[in-house]
């Protein structure tokens, strides 16, 4: 079976901007659907299936219905909740960015934007979308059995290990899809930043070059990293499902990453910890030098 072509909806009231985005994404293999304002986009979405669109690129300032109003409607619909939204705007004050983030727009582009940056942000959003869909399928398949899990401890060292564990452990929790998203961010962080020492700045550069996973694979094979394993423990008690992740890295200054920094909204990475806290782990706490983190999910 041929893999599904990613389908993007691009919403902007300026025809020239629609043309520019289409030109920048030409050759990337995406199917583009355009709308001239938020109302036209919403009319299309109302008749769309849950998996029809893989990402939305919204202008913020538009007649009839602006991008923020459309964003709020999209995120209120259960079938679109996990569709990533990229907000493109010339209005990029801290307050405006935070308003978009709080309503579910975790990716930003400022006008005028660079074609390479656009392509990188789209790839990052689509990769997140694919991960969310995997977690949802896994939750539907394994939820009943894994809800019986009471305590466990796992070691992991690769990105694939982290993705598999996020699926397994999320399915032992209430609302496994949102929990899985937060778990995935923190487990991947333990591999790439913790054990392998890839900084946020380095990861941004690698994502722009399309070389992130290749660099992770290279570093995993370095002699100093062959025996570096991270660990995640899981325990269910009467009140909550509790997690503890520990890596073998030197730690980092986590304080700058606990809350959303609007300056990082325009990068393809650097939001994982804040996303994990906002999505599902309000008690998330780093320990010591930053190579350990604990958090919990209330039992309902």
URJOCOR-V945929 format. One record per backbone hydrogen bond with DSSP energy under -0.5 kcal/mol. CO is the residue of the C=O (numbers start at 1). NH is the residue of the N-H. E is the energy in kcal/mol with one decimal. If there is no record, write none. Layout:
CO	NH	E
CO	NH	E
This chain:
6	8	-0.5
6	31	-2.9
7	54	-3.1
7	55	-1.0
8	10	-0.5
8	33	-2.7
9	57	-3.0
10	12	-0.5
10	35	-2.1
11	59	-1.8
13	15	-0.6
14	17	-0.6
14	18	-1.7
15	19	-2.1
16	20	-2.3
17	21	-2.4
18	22	-2.3
19	23	-2.4
20	24	-2.6
21	25	-2.0
22	26	-0.7
23	26	-0.6
25	28	-2.0
30	32	-0.6
31	8	-3.0
33	10	-2.8
35	12	-2.2
37	41	-2.1
38	42	-2.6
39	43	-2.4
40	44	-1.7
41	45	-2.4
42	46	-2.5
43	47	-0.6
44	47	-0.7
45	48	-1.9
49	52	-1.2
54	84	-0.6
55	9	-2.0
56	58	-0.6
56	86	-3.4
57	11	-3.1
58	88	-3.6
60	62	-0.7
60	67	-2.3
60	68	-0.6
63	38	-0.5
63	65	-3.0
65	38	-1.6
66	70	-2.1
67	71	-2.6
68	72	-2.3
69	73	-2.0
70	74	-2.6
71	75	-2.5
72	76	-1.1
73	77	-0.7
74	77	-1.0
76	78	-0.6
77	80	-1.5
77	81	-0.7
78	81	-0.7
80	83	-2.0
82	84	-0.6
84	56	-2.3
85	87	-0.6
85	107	-1.0
86	58	-2.9
86	88	-0.6
87	89	-0.5
87	109	-2.6
88	60	-1.3
89	111	-1.8
90	92	-0.9
93	97	-2.5
94	98	-2.6
95	99	-2.1
96	100	-2.0
97	101	-2.7
98	102	-2.8
99	103	-0.9
100	105	-2.7
101	104	-1.9
104	106	-0.9
107	87	-2.8
109	89	-2.6
114	118	-2.4
115	119	-2.3
116	120	-2.1
117	121	-2.7
118	122	-2.5
119	123	-2.3
120	124	-2.4
121	125	-2.5
122	126	-2.6
123	127	-2.3
124	128	-2.1
125	129	-2.3
126	130	-2.4
127	131	-2.0
128	132	-2.5
129	133	-2.2
130	134	-2.1
131	135	-2.1
132	136	-2.3
133	137	-2.4
134	138	-2.4
135	139	-2.5
136	140	-2.1
137	141	-1.6
138	142	-2.9
139	143	-1.6
142	146	-2.4
143	147	-1.5
145	148	-1.7
146	149	-1.6
150	236	-2.9
152	234	-3.0
154	232	-2.5
156	230	-3.3
158	162	-2.1
159	163	-2.4
160	164	-2.4
161	165	-2.6
162	166	-2.3
163	167	-1.7
164	168	-2.3
165	169	-3.0
166	170	-1.9
167	171	-1.5
169	172	-1.3
170	173	-1.9
175	179	-1.8
176	180	-2.7
177	181	-1.6
178	182	-1.7
179	183	-2.7
180	184	-2.6
181	185	-1.8
182	186	-1.9
183	187	-2.8
184	188	-2.5
185	189	-1.9
186	190	-1.5
187	191	-1.3
188	192	-2.8
189	193	-1.3
189	194	-2.0
190	195	-2.5
191	196	-1.8
192	198	-2.8
197	199	-0.7
199	203	-2.7
200	204	-2.1
201	205	-1.9
202	206	-2.6
203	207	-2.7
204	208	-2.1
205	209	-1.6
206	210	-0.6
206	211	-3.0
206	212	-0.6
207	210	-0.9
211	215	-2.4
212	216	-2.3
213	217	-2.4
214	218	-2.1
215	219	-2.5
216	220	-2.1
217	221	-0.9
218	221	-0.8
219	222	-1.2
222	225	-2.0
222	226	-0.9
223	226	-0.7
225	228	-1.5
227	229	-0.9
230	156	-2.3
231	246	-2.7
232	154	-2.8
233	244	-1.7
234	152	-2.3
235	237	-0.5
235	242	-3.5
239	299	-2.7
240	237	-2.6
240	242	-0.6
241	297	-2.5
242	235	-2.2
243	295	-1.7
244	233	-2.6
245	293	-2.4
246	231	-2.8
252	254	-1.3
253	256	-0.6
254	257	-2.1
254	258	-0.6
255	258	-0.9
260	262	-0.6
261	264	-2.3
261	265	-0.5
262	265	-1.1
263	266	-0.6
264	267	-1.7
265	108	-1.4
271	275	-2.8
272	276	-2.6
273	277	-2.2
274	278	-2.6
275	279	-3.2
276	280	-1.9
276	281	-2.2
280	282	-0.6
281	284	-1.7
285	294	-2.5
287	290	-2.3
287	292	-0.7
289	252	-1.3
291	247	-2.5
292	287	-2.5
293	245	-2.9
294	285	-2.5
295	243	-3.0
297	241	-2.9
